[in-house]
Amino acid sequence: MSEKLFKIISKVMNVNYENITDESNPSTIPSWTSFNGYVLLYELESNFNVKFSIDEAMDVKNIADIKRHLKNHGVNLND
């Protein structure tokens, strides 16, 4: 399931799938703008059938944070 997550991030941020790690963040992905951050949240909610709270959205600093919030919503990422 992390593969699915990384592919969504790759598509939204227009970066190579293999370059994404749990530590990837707006500093390491130049296209991770505030707008693309919102697009990513929308794509994650749509693809994983979850709804993030404002607090969860504001808490995301890197990919590991996204994984943590998805797991809190019952998404099994098989990590």
KEDOZA-657007 format. One record per atom (N, C-alpha, C, O): residue number from 0; residue in one letter; atom name; x, y, z. Coordinates in pm, 1 decimal, always signed. Layout:
% KEDOZA-657007
- NUM; a; CA; X; Y; Z
...
% end
This chain:
% KEDOZA-657007
- 0; m; N; +82.9; -120.2; +0.0
- 0; m; CA; +0.0; +0.0; +0.0
- 0; m; C; +86.3; +125.2; +0.0
- 0; m; O; +44.5; +228.4; -52.4
- 1; s; N; +205.5; +118.3; +57.5
- 1; s; CA; +294.7; +233.7; +50.0
- 1; s; C; +326.7; +265.4; -94.8
- 1; s; O; +347.3; +381.3; -130.8
- 2; e; N; +330.7; +161.3; -178.3
- 2; e; CA; +355.4; +184.3; -321.2
- 2; e; C; +244.8; +271.9; -378.8
- 2; e; O; +272.1; +364.7; -455.0
- 3; k; N; +120.8; +242.8; -342.8
- 3; k; CA; +7.7; +323.6; -390.0
- 3; k; C; +23.4; +467.7; -340.3
- 3; k; O; +3.5; +562.3; -416.5
- 4; l; N; +58.8; +484.0; -213.8
- 4; l; CA; +78.6; +616.9; -156.2
- 4; l; C; +187.9; +691.5; -231.4
- 4; l; O; +169.6; +807.0; -269.8
- 5; f; N; +300.9; +625.9; -252.4
- 5; f; CA; +413.2; +691.2; -319.6
- 5; f; C; +379.1; +726.5; -464.3
- 5; f; O; +426.2; +827.9; -515.7
- 6; k; N; +298.7; +644.6; -529.7
- 6; k; CA; +258.5; +674.4; -667.6
- 6; k; C; +166.7; +795.5; -672.7
- 6; k; O; +174.9; +875.7; -765.8
- 7; i; N; +79.7; +809.6; -574.0
- 7; i; CA; -6.4; +928.1; -566.7
- 7; i; C; +79.6; +1052.4; -545.7
- 7; i; O; +61.0; +1153.4; -613.5
- 8; i; N; +172.5; +1044.7; -453.0
- 8; i; CA; +261.6; +1157.8; -425.8
- 8; i; C; +342.9; +1190.6; -550.3
- 8; i; O; +358.5; +1307.6; -585.3
- 9; s; N; +394.5; +1088.6; -617.0
- 9; s; CA; +472.7; +1107.7; -738.5
- 9; s; C; +392.9; +1181.7; -844.4
- 9; s; O; +443.9; +1273.3; -909.0
- 10; k; N; +267.5; +1141.7; -861.9
- 10; k; CA; +181.3; +1203.6; -963.2
- 10; k; C; +152.1; +1349.7; -927.8
- 10; k; O; +165.9; +1438.1; -1012.3
- 11; v; N; +112.3; +1374.6; -804.3
- 11; v; CA; +74.7; +1509.8; -763.2
- 11; v; C; +194.5; +1604.3; -764.7
- 11; v; O; +185.1; +1718.0; -810.9
- 12; m; N; +306.6; +1555.6; -713.6
- 12; m; CA; +425.1; +1641.1; -699.5
- 12; m; C; +515.7; +1638.1; -823.7
- 12; m; O; +613.8; +1712.0; -832.0
- 13; n; N; +480.9; +1551.5; -919.4
- 13; n; CA; +558.8; +1540.2; -1042.7
- 13; n; C; +705.9; +1510.6; -1014.3
- 13; n; O; +796.2; +1576.2; -1066.2
- 14; v; N; +726.6; +1408.5; -929.0
- 14; v; CA; +861.4; +1363.6; -895.9
- 14; v; C; +870.1; +1213.9; -922.5
- 14; v; O; +768.6; +1144.4; -927.7
- 15; n; N; +992.3; +1165.7; -939.2
- 15; n; CA; +1016.2; +1024.9; -963.8
- 15; n; C; +977.4; +943.1; -840.1
- 15; n; O; +1017.3; +975.0; -728.1
- 16; y; N; +900.7; +839.2; -862.2
- 16; y; CA; +852.5; +751.8; -755.1
- 16; y; C; +967.1; +700.3; -668.1
- 16; y; O; +954.3; +693.9; -545.8
- 17; e; N; +1077.8; +664.0; -730.2
- 17; e; CA; +1190.4; +606.1; -657.5
- 17; e; C; +1260.7; +706.6; -566.7
- 17; e; O; +1335.8; +666.7; -477.7
- 18; n; N; +1237.9; +835.1; -587.5
- 18; n; CA; +1303.6; +938.1; -506.6
- 18; n; C; +1225.9; +974.0; -379.8
- 18; n; O; +1271.9; +1056.9; -301.3
- 19; i; N; +1110.4; +913.7; -359.0
- 19; i; CA; +1026.5; +945.7; -243.7
- 19; i; C; +1061.3; +852.3; -127.7
- 19; i; O; +1070.4; +730.7; -144.9
- 20; t; N; +1080.3; +910.7; -10.4
- 20; t; CA; +1105.3; +833.7; +111.6
- 20; t; C; +1013.0; +885.6; +221.2
- 20; t; O; +941.8; +984.2; +202.1
- 21; d; N; +1014.9; +819.0; +335.0
- 21; d; CA; +934.7; +865.5; +448.8
- 21; d; C; +979.0; +1003.6; +495.9
- 21; d; O; +900.5; +1076.9; +556.2
- 22; e; N; +1103.0; +1039.0; +468.9
- 22; e; CA; +1155.5; +1168.4; +512.6
- 22; e; C; +1131.1; +1279.1; +410.6
- 22; e; O; +1160.0; +1395.5; +438.6
- 23; s; N; +1078.2; +1245.3; +292.3
- 23; s; CA; +1050.1; +1347.4; +191.3
- 23; s; C; +953.7; +1450.9; +247.9
- 23; s; O; +860.0; +1417.1; +320.2
- 24; n; N; +978.0; +1577.8; +214.0
- 24; n; CA; +899.4; +1688.4; +268.5
- 24; n; C; +907.6; +1806.4; +172.6
- 24; n; O; +974.4; +1797.0; +69.7
- 25; p; N; +841.3; +1917.0; +204.0
- 25; p; CA; +844.7; +2032.4; +112.9
- 25; p; C; +985.7; +2086.4; +86.1
- 25; p; O; +1007.5; +2150.3; -16.9
- 26; s; N; +1079.9; +2062.9; +174.5
- 26; s; CA; +1217.3; +2108.4; +151.3
- 26; s; C; +1291.1; +2020.1; +51.0
- 26; s; O; +1380.8; +2066.8; -19.2
- 27; t; N; +1253.4; +1892.5; +44.5
- 27; t; CA; +1322.3; +1799.8; -45.1
- 27; t; C; +1248.3; +1779.8; -177.1
- 27; t; O; +1304.8; +1726.7; -272.7
- 28; i; N; +1122.2; +1822.1; -182.2
- 28; i; CA; +1042.3; +1814.1; -304.8
- 28; i; C; +1001.1; +1956.3; -342.0
- 28; i; O; +903.4; +2008.0; -287.9
- 29; p; N; +1074.0; +2020.3; -433.7
- 29; p; CA; +1047.7; +2160.7; -467.5
- 29; p; C; +904.5; +2189.1; -513.5
- 29; p; O; +853.6; +2299.3; -492.9
- 30; s; N; +839.7; +2090.8; -575.3
- 30; s; CA; +702.8; +2112.7; -623.8
- 30; s; C; +597.9; +2098.4; -513.4
- 30; s; O; +478.6; +2115.0; -539.1
- 31; w; N; +641.4; +2067.7; -390.0
- 31; w; CA; +548.3; +2053.9; -277.2
- 31; w; C; +513.8; +2194.0; -226.9
- 31; w; O; +562.2; +2238.0; -122.6
- 32; t; N; +430.1; +2261.8; -302.4
- 32; t; CA; +383.3; +2395.3; -267.2
- 32; t; C; +257.4; +2381.6; -182.7
- 32; t; O; +205.2; +2271.6; -165.0
- 33; s; N; +209.5; +2492.9; -131.2
- 33; s; CA; +85.9; +2486.1; -52.7
- 33; s; C; -29.2; +2437.0; -139.9
- 33; s; O; -113.3; +2360.1; -93.5
- 34; f; N; -33.9; +2480.3; -265.1
- 34; f; CA; -140.0; +2434.6; -355.0
- 34; f; C; -130.7; +2283.6; -376.8
- 34; f; O; -230.4; +2212.8; -363.3
- 35; n; N; -11.3; +2234.2; -410.6
- 35; n; CA; +4.5; +2090.8; -431.8
- 35; n; C; -20.1; +2012.1; -304.3
- 35; n; O; -61.6; +1896.4; -310.4
- 36; g; N; +4.7; +2072.8; -189.0
- 36; g; CA; -28.0; +2008.3; -62.8
- 36; g; C; -177.6; +1982.6; -50.5
- 36; g; O; -220.0; +1876.8; -4.1
- 37; y; N; -257.6; +2081.4; -93.0
- 37; y; CA; -403.5; +2064.0; -91.3
- 37; y; C; -447.7; +1959.7; -193.7
- 37; y; O; -536.1; +1878.6; -166.3
- 38; v; N; -386.5; +1962.2; -310.4
- 38; v; CA; -418.5; +1861.8; -412.6
- 38; v; C; -385.4; +1722.4; -359.9
- 38; v; O; -462.0; +1628.1; -379.5
- 39; l; N; -271.0; +1710.1; -293.2
- 39; l; CA; -231.7; +1580.9; -236.3
- 39; l; C; -332.6; +1534.1; -132.6
- 39; l; O; -371.9; +1417.5; -133.6
- 40; l; N; -374.8; +1621.8; -44.2
- 40; l; CA; -475.4; +1583.4; +55.6
- 40; l; C; -603.0; +1534.3; -11.6
- 40; l; O; -660.0; +1433.4; +29.8
- 41; y; N; -647.9; +1604.5; -114.1
- 41; y; CA; -768.2; +1563.7; -186.7
- 41; y; C; -749.7; +1424.1; -248.3
- 41; y; O; -836.8; +1337.8; -236.7
- 42; e; N; -635.1; +1403.9; -313.5
- 42; e; CA; -608.3; +1274.2; -376.4
- 42; e; C; -601.2; +1162.2; -272.9
- 42; e; O; -652.7; +1052.9; -296.3
- 43; l; N; -538.5; +1188.7; -159.9
- 43; l; CA; -529.7; +1088.0; -54.3
- 43; l; C; -668.0; +1054.5; -0.1
- 43; l; O; -701.3; +937.4; +17.6
- 44; e; N; -748.6; +1157.1; +26.1
- 44; e; CA; -884.1; +1133.3; +77.1
- 44; e; C; -965.9; +1053.9; -23.1
- 44; e; O; -1040.3; +963.8; +15.5
- 45; s; N; -953.3; +1085.9; -151.4
- 45; s; CA; -1029.5; +1017.0; -255.6
- 45; s; C; -983.0; +872.3; -273.2
- 45; s; O; -1065.1; +781.0; -282.2
- 46; n; N; -852.7; +852.1; -278.1
- 46; n; CA; -799.2; +718.4; -305.3
- 46; n; C; -807.7; +623.7; -186.7
- 46; n; O; -821.0; +502.7; -205.4
- 47; f; N; -800.4; +676.5; -65.1
- 47; f; CA; -803.1; +590.5; +53.2
- 47; f; C; -935.5; +598.8; +128.5
- 47; f; O; -951.5; +537.1; +233.7
- 48; n; N; -1030.4; +675.4; +74.3
- 48; n; CA; -1164.1; +688.4; +133.4
- 48; n; C; -1157.9; +729.5; +280.7
- 48; n; O; -1218.2; +666.2; +367.3
- 49; v; N; -1083.2; +837.3; +306.3
- 49; v; CA; -1071.5; +892.8; +441.2
- 49; v; C; -1100.4; +1042.2; +434.2
- 49; v; O; -1107.0; +1100.3; +325.9
- 50; k; N; -1117.3; +1103.0; +549.9
- 50; k; CA; -1136.2; +1247.4; +558.3
- 50; k; C; -1045.6; +1298.4; +669.1
- 50; k; O; -1063.3; +1263.8; +785.9
- 51; f; N; -948.0; +1381.1; +631.8
- 51; f; CA; -855.2; +1437.4; +728.9
- 51; f; C; -913.7; +1561.6; +793.8
- 51; f; O; -981.2; +1641.5; +728.9
- 52; s; N; -887.0; +1576.5; +922.2
- 52; s; CA; -926.9; +1697.9; +991.9
- 52; s; C; -828.4; +1809.4; +957.8
- 52; s; O; -721.2; +1783.6; +903.2
- 53; i; N; -864.5; +1931.0; +989.6
- 53; i; CA; -774.4; +2045.2; +970.1
- 53; i; C; -646.6; +2024.5; +1050.9
- 53; i; O; -536.9; +2051.6; +1002.2
- 54; d; N; -660.9; +1976.5; +1174.2
- 54; d; CA; -543.4; +1952.6; +1259.0
- 54; d; C; -449.4; +1850.1; +1196.4
- 54; d; O; -327.5; +1867.2; +1199.5
- 55; e; N; -506.1; +1743.4; +1139.5
- 55; e; CA; -422.9; +1642.8; +1073.9
- 55; e; C; -351.6; +1702.6; +953.1
- 55; e; O; -232.4; +1679.8; +933.0
- 56; a; N; -424.4; +1778.3; +873.9
- 56; a; CA; -364.3; +1839.2; +755.0
- 56; a; C; -251.1; +1933.4; +792.4
- 56; a; O; -148.1; +1936.7; +725.0
- 57; m; N; -269.4; +2009.4; +898.6
- 57; m; CA; -167.3; +2105.4; +940.7
- 57; m; C; -47.6; +2035.8; +1005.8
- 57; m; O; +60.6; +2093.9; +1014.7
- 58; d; N; -66.2; +1913.1; +1050.8
- 58; d; CA; +38.8; +1837.9; +1119.4
- 58; d; C; +137.3; +1771.3; +1022.8
- 58; d; O; +243.7; +1725.8; +1064.7
- 59; v; N; +102.7; +1765.5; +894.3
- 59; v; CA; +186.6; +1694.3; +797.8
- 59; v; C; +312.2; +1774.7; +765.6
- 59; v; O; +305.9; +1884.3; +709.8
- 60; k; N; +425.4; +1717.3; +802.2
- 60; k; CA; +555.5; +1779.6; +774.7
- 60; k; C; +638.3; +1695.8; +677.8
- 60; k; O; +731.4; +1746.5; +615.2
- 61; n; N; +603.8; +1565.3; +665.3
- 61; n; CA; +675.3; +1475.3; +575.0
- 61; n; C; +586.4; +1355.1; +542.9
- 61; n; O; +472.8; +1346.3; +589.5
- 62; i; N; +639.0; +1264.3; +464.0
- 62; i; CA; +561.2; +1147.5; +422.1
- 62; i; C; +528.3; +1057.1; +540.6
- 62; i; O; +420.5; +997.9; +544.8
- 63; a; N; +619.0; +1045.8; +636.0
- 63; a; CA; +591.8; +963.4; +754.6
- 63; a; C; +467.6; +1013.0; +828.3
- 63; a; O; +390.7; +932.4; +880.6
- 64; d; N; +447.4; +1144.4; +832.9
- 64; d; CA; +326.9; +1199.9; +897.0
- 64; d; C; +201.3; +1158.1; +821.5
- 64; d; O; +99.7; +1124.9; +882.5
- 65; i; N; +208.5; +1159.9; +689.2
- 65; i; CA; +93.5; +1116.7; +608.7
- 65; i; C; +61.7; +970.8; +639.6
- 65; i; O; -54.4; +935.2; +660.0
- 66; k; N; +163.9; +887.3; +643.1
- 66; k; CA; +142.9; +745.1; +674.8
- 66; k; C; +78.7; +727.8; +811.7
- 66; k; O; -13.2; +647.6; +828.5
- 67; r; N; +127.5; +803.2; +908.9
- 67; r; CA; +73.0; +792.8; +1045.5
- 67; r; C; -75.8; +827.8; +1046.9
- 67; r; O; -156.0; +758.1; +1109.1
- 68; h; N; -111.8; +935.4; +978.5
- 68; h; CA; -252.9; +976.2; +977.2
- 68; h; C; -339.2; +876.2; +899.7
- 68; h; O; -452.8; +849.4; +938.8
- 69; l; N; -286.5; +821.7; +791.6
- 69; l; CA; -362.9; +719.6; +719.1
- 69; l; C; -384.8; +597.0; +807.3
- 69; l; O; -494.7; +541.6; +810.8
- 70; k; N; -281.0; +554.8; +878.2
- 70; k; CA; -294.9; +440.1; +969.2
- 70; k; C; -396.4; +468.6; +1078.9
- 70; k; O; -472.9; +380.1; +1117.1
- 71; n; N; -397.6; +592.3; +1130.3
- 71; n; CA; -495.6; +630.5; +1232.1
- 71; n; C; -638.3; +623.3; +1180.0
- 71; n; O; -732.9; +610.6; +1257.7
- 72; h; N; -653.6; +631.4; +1047.4
- 72; h; CA; -785.3; +620.2; +985.2
- 72; h; C; -814.9; +476.6; +942.0
- 72; h; O; -914.1; +451.1; +873.6
- 73; g; N; -728.8; +383.1; +981.8
- 73; g; CA; -753.6; +242.9; +952.9
- 73; g; C; -698.7; +193.4; +821.4
- 73; g; O; -729.5; +81.6; +780.1
- 74; v; N; -616.9; +275.0; +753.6
- 74; v; CA; -557.5; +231.8; +627.9
- 74; v; C; -435.4; +147.1; +657.8
- 74; v; O; -345.5; +189.7; +730.3
- 75; n; N; -432.2; +26.2; +601.4
- 75; n; CA; -319.1; -64.5; +622.4
- 75; n; C; -218.6; -42.6; +510.3
- 75; n; O; -245.6; -75.0; +394.6
- 76; l; N; -102.7; +12.5; +544.9
- 76; l; CA; +0.7; +41.3; +445.4
- 76; l; C; +101.7; -71.5; +432.8
- 76; l; O; +191.5; -64.0; +348.8
- 77; n; N; +89.6; -175.4; +513.4
- 77; n; CA; +180.0; -291.2; +510.1
- 77; n; C; +326.6; -252.7; +520.8
- 77; n; O; +410.2; -305.4; +447.4
- 78; d; N; +358.4; -161.4; +611.5
- 78; d; CA; +498.1; -122.4; +634.4
- 78; d; C; +554.7; -197.8; +751.7
- 78; d; O; +671.2; -178.9; +786.8
% end
